[in-house]
Amino acid sequence: MADTIINATDIHKSYGSLKVLKGVDLQVKKGEVVSIAGASGAGKTTLLHIVGTLDRCNKGTVEINGVNVFKYDDKRLSDFRNKSIGFVFQFHHLLPEFTALENVCIPALIARKPKKQVEKEAKNILGILGLSEREEHKPNELSGGEQQRVAVARALINKPAVVLADEPSGNLDSENSEELHKMFFSLREELGQTFIIVTHNKDLAKMADRIITLHDGLIIN
């Protein structure tokens, strides 16, 4: 379908004799917020890494905006990933020596976009996320919730086709978790952003448009 952003078909992944994914199909439409749930070891993060092109599958195809991504060599795939996919992890992975604004700019500068344009866009995104007053602060001067919002801003800077979030609130207290969850949905409304979220948080999972449950390497719903 024309509005399908992610089309993953018959995804298999093994590590040695351990079969982690056993034939997973996943389709996600533009503007959807999809959560992936399941017990530890079900294959959630492995699936997210394959959809995010951080890892290659043993069998199957992944299309992002109609592009069969694993036909690319590693260099071209890395360039595609930088421009088309945003990542938010449980730990924010901000660079401590850089300010919030500088951290947000990094992916766009790697994509060789003009610095003035990048800074303008980064300030706009930080403003949307309520961090205009924190632009010049370094990560150690920000709260945990603020650090994670900077990480979300960094994920958005290249206007990616999809943002992949792996336990994004797993390191936050309940108040900041709820705030982060609501933010994903406001970003969908404001920017039309698509999200795939791996989470153990049942409240976040229930907020999504769809919950996809993995069990023993297969989708069971």
RONUBA-623266 format. One record per residue (C-alpha): residue number from 1; residue in three letters; x, y, z. Coordinates in pm, 1 decimal. Layout:
% RONUBA-623266
(pt NUM; 'ala'; (X; Y; Z)),
...
***
This chain:
% RONUBA-623266
(pt 1; 'met'; (0.0; 0.0; 0.0)),
(pt 2; 'ala'; (114.0; 352.2; -77.5)),
(pt 3; 'asp'; (114.8; 468.8; 284.2)),
(pt 4; 'thr'; (315.1; 171.2; 415.2)),
(pt 5; 'ile'; (647.9; 288.0; 561.0)),
(pt 6; 'ile'; (780.7; -47.8; 685.0)),
(pt 7; 'asn'; (725.0; -377.2; 507.9)),
(pt 8; 'ala'; (923.9; -660.0; 667.3)),
(pt 9; 'thr'; (855.1; -1005.9; 525.2)),
(pt 10; 'asp'; (949.2; -1354.1; 650.5)),
(pt 11; 'ile'; (1226.7; -1231.3; 880.9)),
(pt 12; 'his'; (1450.3; -1507.2; 1016.5)),
(pt 13; 'lys'; (1747.8; -1449.0; 1245.3)),
(pt 14; 'ser'; (1971.5; -1701.3; 1418.2)),
(pt 15; 'tyr'; (2283.5; -1666.7; 1628.4)),
(pt 16; 'gly'; (2461.4; -1998.6; 1584.1)),
(pt 17; 'ser'; (2207.5; -2268.9; 1669.2)),
(pt 18; 'leu'; (1979.1; -2021.6; 1853.3)),
(pt 19; 'lys'; (1681.7; -1924.0; 1636.6)),
(pt 20; 'val'; (1562.4; -1584.0; 1756.6)),
(pt 21; 'leu'; (1318.4; -1487.0; 1478.0)),
(pt 22; 'lys'; (1138.0; -1762.7; 1289.0)),
(pt 23; 'gly'; (950.4; -1592.7; 1006.7)),
(pt 24; 'val'; (814.9; -1254.7; 1118.7)),
(pt 25; 'asp'; (601.5; -1027.6; 898.4)),
(pt 26; 'leu'; (557.6; -664.6; 1002.1)),
(pt 27; 'gln'; (385.4; -381.0; 816.6)),
(pt 28; 'val'; (362.5; -28.9; 955.9)),
(pt 29; 'lys'; (181.8; 264.3; 796.0)),
(pt 30; 'lys'; (287.2; 628.6; 794.4)),
(pt 31; 'gly'; (183.7; 805.4; 1114.3)),
(pt 32; 'glu'; (121.6; 485.1; 1309.6)),
(pt 33; 'val'; (243.7; 430.1; 1664.7)),
(pt 34; 'val'; (304.7; 57.5; 1700.9)),
(pt 35; 'ser'; (427.1; -113.5; 2016.3)),
(pt 36; 'ile'; (608.6; -447.3; 2021.2)),
(pt 37; 'ala'; (550.7; -646.0; 2338.6)),
(pt 38; 'gly'; (654.8; -987.7; 2466.5)),
(pt 39; 'ala'; (864.1; -1157.2; 2731.0)),
(pt 40; 'ser'; (1240.3; -1116.4; 2752.7)),
(pt 41; 'gly'; (1405.0; -1330.7; 2487.3)),
(pt 42; 'ala'; (1102.0; -1322.1; 2254.9)),
(pt 43; 'gly'; (1303.1; -1140.6; 1985.4)),
(pt 44; 'lys'; (1170.5; -783.7; 2025.0)),
(pt 45; 'thr'; (1503.4; -600.9; 2020.5)),
(pt 46; 'thr'; (1641.0; -829.2; 1748.4)),
(pt 47; 'leu'; (1342.7; -742.2; 1528.4)),
(pt 48; 'leu'; (1385.3; -371.8; 1602.0)),
(pt 49; 'his'; (1756.4; -387.8; 1512.4)),
(pt 50; 'ile'; (1679.8; -561.2; 1183.0)),
(pt 51; 'val'; (1403.2; -315.8; 1091.0)),
(pt 52; 'gly'; (1645.9; -38.6; 1186.2)),
(pt 53; 'thr'; (1920.8; -191.8; 966.0)),
(pt 54; 'leu'; (2156.8; -222.5; 1262.6)),
(pt 55; 'asp'; (2166.3; -596.5; 1197.0)),
(pt 56; 'arg'; (2097.6; -808.1; 888.7)),
(pt 57; 'cys'; (1851.9; -1097.0; 879.4)),
(pt 58; 'asn'; (1947.7; -1448.1; 766.2)),
(pt 59; 'lys'; (1637.2; -1464.4; 548.3)),
(pt 60; 'gly'; (1361.7; -1222.8; 451.2)),
(pt 61; 'thr'; (1331.1; -867.5; 322.5)),
(pt 62; 'val'; (1289.5; -526.1; 482.2)),
(pt 63; 'glu'; (1151.4; -239.8; 274.5)),
(pt 64; 'ile'; (1149.8; 114.6; 411.2)),
(pt 65; 'asn'; (958.8; 362.4; 195.6)),
(pt 66; 'gly'; (972.8; 105.8; -84.1)),
(pt 67; 'val'; (1351.5; 61.2; -63.3)),
(pt 68; 'asn'; (1479.4; -296.4; -19.2)),
(pt 69; 'val'; (1743.5; -186.5; 230.2)),
(pt 70; 'phe'; (1953.8; -501.1; 254.6)),
(pt 71; 'lys'; (2047.6; -478.8; -111.6)),
(pt 72; 'tyr'; (2274.1; -190.7; -6.6)),
(pt 73; 'asp'; (2636.7; -243.6; 91.8)),
(pt 74; 'asp'; (2734.7; -142.7; 446.5)),
(pt 75; 'lys'; (2846.0; 210.1; 355.2)),
(pt 76; 'arg'; (2530.9; 294.7; 162.4)),
(pt 77; 'leu'; (2317.5; 127.2; 426.5)),
(pt 78; 'ser'; (2479.6; 340.4; 696.9)),
(pt 79; 'asp'; (2403.0; 655.2; 497.4)),
(pt 80; 'phe'; (2041.4; 543.1; 445.8)),
(pt 81; 'arg'; (2004.6; 466.3; 816.7)),
(pt 82; 'asn'; (2134.0; 809.1; 917.7)),
(pt 83; 'lys'; (1886.7; 990.6; 693.4)),
(pt 84; 'ser'; (1580.0; 767.2; 719.8)),
(pt 85; 'ile'; (1569.6; 612.8; 1068.9)),
(pt 86; 'gly'; (1573.2; 775.0; 1411.6)),
(pt 87; 'phe'; (1666.9; 580.6; 1724.9)),
(pt 88; 'val'; (1578.3; 628.0; 2091.4)),
(pt 89; 'phe'; (1728.5; 379.7; 2336.3)),
(pt 90; 'gln'; (1674.0; 312.5; 2706.4)),
(pt 91; 'phe'; (1996.0; 498.6; 2781.4)),
(pt 92; 'his'; (2014.9; 833.2; 2604.9)),
(pt 93; 'his'; (2374.6; 796.7; 2473.1)),
(pt 94; 'leu'; (2426.8; 1173.6; 2462.7)),
(pt 95; 'leu'; (2786.0; 1289.3; 2419.2)),
(pt 96; 'pro'; (2881.1; 1447.7; 2754.6)),
(pt 97; 'glu'; (3117.6; 1711.5; 2614.0)),
(pt 98; 'phe'; (2850.4; 1863.9; 2387.2)),
(pt 99; 'thr'; (2548.8; 2081.3; 2469.5)),
(pt 100; 'ala'; (2192.0; 1966.4; 2413.5)),
(pt 101; 'leu'; (2179.1; 2166.8; 2089.9)),
(pt 102; 'glu'; (2507.7; 2021.0; 1964.4)),
(pt 103; 'asn'; (2396.6; 1665.3; 2046.4)),
(pt 104; 'val'; (2077.8; 1713.4; 1846.3)),
(pt 105; 'cys'; (2269.6; 1853.0; 1547.1)),
(pt 106; 'ile'; (2517.0; 1564.3; 1514.9)),
(pt 107; 'pro'; (2315.7; 1327.6; 1286.8)),
(pt 108; 'ala'; (2230.6; 1612.3; 1047.7)),
(pt 109; 'leu'; (2592.0; 1729.7; 1034.0)),
(pt 110; 'ile'; (2697.6; 1369.9; 959.1)),
(pt 111; 'ala'; (2445.9; 1386.5; 671.6)),
(pt 112; 'arg'; (2641.8; 1693.2; 551.1)),
(pt 113; 'lys'; (2355.0; 1938.1; 585.8)),
(pt 114; 'pro'; (2438.4; 2312.2; 618.3)),
(pt 115; 'lys'; (2525.0; 2400.9; 977.9)),
(pt 116; 'lys'; (2302.0; 2712.4; 1001.3)),
(pt 117; 'gln'; (2000.5; 2522.3; 869.6)),
(pt 118; 'val'; (2071.1; 2231.6; 1105.9)),
(pt 119; 'glu'; (2096.1; 2458.1; 1412.3)),
(pt 120; 'lys'; (1770.2; 2631.5; 1319.1)),
(pt 121; 'glu'; (1589.2; 2298.5; 1283.6)),
(pt 122; 'ala'; (1743.2; 2164.5; 1605.3)),
(pt 123; 'lys'; (1626.3; 2470.9; 1798.6)),
(pt 124; 'asn'; (1277.7; 2427.7; 1653.4)),
(pt 125; 'ile'; (1258.3; 2062.8; 1761.7)),
(pt 126; 'leu'; (1394.9; 2140.4; 2108.4)),
(pt 127; 'gly'; (1126.9; 2409.3; 2132.4)),
(pt 128; 'ile'; (852.0; 2161.5; 2040.4)),
(pt 129; 'leu'; (984.2; 1933.8; 2316.6)),
(pt 130; 'gly'; (988.4; 2215.4; 2573.2)),
(pt 131; 'leu'; (1367.4; 2242.9; 2593.1)),
(pt 132; 'ser'; (1434.3; 2589.0; 2449.5)),
(pt 133; 'glu'; (1576.6; 2704.7; 2782.0)),
(pt 134; 'arg'; (1812.4; 2406.7; 2799.9)),
(pt 135; 'glu'; (1984.9; 2429.9; 2459.1)),
(pt 136; 'glu'; (2323.5; 2529.4; 2597.4)),
(pt 137; 'his'; (2321.6; 2283.2; 2886.6)),
(pt 138; 'lys'; (2538.8; 1974.7; 2878.8)),
(pt 139; 'pro'; (2386.4; 1634.6; 2962.0)),
(pt 140; 'asn'; (2510.7; 1635.9; 3323.6)),
(pt 141; 'glu'; (2317.8; 1960.5; 3376.1)),
(pt 142; 'leu'; (1988.8; 1804.4; 3260.8)),
(pt 143; 'ser'; (1741.9; 1579.5; 3442.0)),
(pt 144; 'gly'; (1689.1; 1221.7; 3323.9)),
(pt 145; 'gly'; (1364.7; 1318.3; 3153.5)),
(pt 146; 'glu'; (1529.1; 1615.1; 2980.8)),
(pt 147; 'gln'; (1818.3; 1400.3; 2860.4)),
(pt 148; 'gln'; (1577.0; 1152.4; 2704.9)),
(pt 149; 'arg'; (1385.2; 1433.9; 2533.3)),
(pt 150; 'val'; (1713.7; 1558.2; 2386.5)),
(pt 151; 'ala'; (1768.5; 1203.0; 2258.8)),
(pt 152; 'val'; (1422.0; 1213.6; 2097.7)),
(pt 153; 'ala'; (1505.3; 1549.0; 1936.8)),
(pt 154; 'arg'; (1827.7; 1398.1; 1800.4)),
(pt 155; 'ala'; (1625.1; 1108.7; 1654.3)),
(pt 156; 'leu'; (1396.7; 1357.7; 1475.7)),
(pt 157; 'ile'; (1656.0; 1597.9; 1331.7)),
(pt 158; 'asn'; (1683.6; 1430.0; 990.2)),
(pt 159; 'lys'; (1303.6; 1399.3; 951.3)),
(pt 160; 'pro'; (1325.0; 1019.3; 946.2)),
(pt 161; 'ala'; (1068.9; 790.2; 788.2)),
(pt 162; 'val'; (1036.7; 611.4; 1122.1)),
(pt 163; 'val'; (1161.2; 643.6; 1481.0)),
(pt 164; 'leu'; (1248.8; 317.4; 1655.1)),
(pt 165; 'ala'; (1243.1; 327.9; 2034.4)),
(pt 166; 'asp'; (1381.1; 42.6; 2246.8)),
(pt 167; 'glu'; (1250.1; 59.8; 2606.1)),
(pt 168; 'pro'; (1261.7; 442.3; 2584.2)),
(pt 169; 'ser'; (1117.2; 495.8; 2932.3)),
(pt 170; 'gly'; (1293.9; 202.4; 3096.5)),
(pt 171; 'asn'; (1539.3; 429.8; 3276.6)),
(pt 172; 'leu'; (1285.1; 694.4; 3384.1)),
(pt 173; 'asp'; (1061.5; 737.3; 3687.9)),
(pt 174; 'ser'; (684.8; 705.0; 3643.8)),
(pt 175; 'glu'; (620.1; 1079.6; 3599.4)),
(pt 176; 'asn'; (886.8; 1122.0; 3331.3)),
(pt 177; 'ser'; (778.7; 795.6; 3166.7)),
(pt 178; 'glu'; (421.8; 920.2; 3130.4)),
(pt 179; 'glu'; (545.3; 1253.3; 2993.6)),
(pt 180; 'leu'; (765.6; 1076.7; 2737.4)),
(pt 181; 'his'; (481.2; 848.4; 2630.0)),
(pt 182; 'lys'; (245.7; 1142.5; 2572.4)),
(pt 183; 'met'; (519.9; 1320.2; 2378.4)),
(pt 184; 'phe'; (540.3; 1042.0; 2119.9)),
(pt 185; 'phe'; (173.1; 1089.8; 2041.1)),
(pt 186; 'ser'; (195.0; 1469.4; 2027.3)),
(pt 187; 'leu'; (486.0; 1431.2; 1781.4)),
(pt 188; 'arg'; (269.0; 1204.8; 1569.3)),
(pt 189; 'glu'; (2.0; 1477.0; 1565.0)),
(pt 190; 'glu'; (243.2; 1767.7; 1502.6)),
(pt 191; 'leu'; (492.0; 1605.5; 1265.1)),
(pt 192; 'gly'; (310.0; 1300.5; 1130.6)),
(pt 193; 'gln'; (591.3; 1092.9; 1276.1)),
(pt 194; 'thr'; (580.9; 712.2; 1270.2)),
(pt 195; 'phe'; (699.6; 521.1; 1578.5)),
(pt 196; 'ile'; (778.2; 157.2; 1652.8)),
(pt 197; 'ile'; (828.2; 112.4; 2025.9)),
(pt 198; 'val'; (961.0; -193.6; 2207.4)),
(pt 199; 'thr'; (839.6; -174.4; 2564.2)),
(pt 200; 'his'; (763.6; -374.5; 2876.6)),
(pt 201; 'asn'; (553.4; -80.4; 2997.3)),
(pt 202; 'lys'; (192.9; -195.0; 2964.3)),
(pt 203; 'asp'; (55.5; 159.8; 2989.4)),
(pt 204; 'leu'; (267.5; 274.3; 2694.0)),
(pt 205; 'ala'; (183.3; -38.3; 2494.7)),
(pt 206; 'lys'; (-189.5; 20.0; 2546.2)),
(pt 207; 'met'; (-160.6; 379.3; 2418.9)),
(pt 208; 'ala'; (-31.6; 260.2; 2080.3)),
(pt 209; 'asp'; (-251.1; 218.7; 1773.0)),
(pt 210; 'arg'; (-156.0; -149.2; 1765.8)),
(pt 211; 'ile'; (20.8; -392.0; 1997.6)),
(pt 212; 'ile'; (226.0; -660.7; 1824.6)),
(pt 213; 'thr'; (312.2; -945.6; 2059.3)),
(pt 214; 'leu'; (616.5; -1162.1; 1996.6)),
(pt 215; 'his'; (646.0; -1505.3; 2151.3)),
(pt 216; 'asp'; (934.8; -1742.7; 2089.3)),
(pt 217; 'gly'; (1038.1; -1562.6; 1767.8)),
(pt 218; 'leu'; (693.3; -1537.7; 1613.9)),
(pt 219; 'ile'; (413.9; -1279.0; 1614.4)),
(pt 220; 'ile'; (116.0; -1432.0; 1794.6)),
(pt 221; 'asn'; (-148.9; -1165.0; 1732.5)),
***
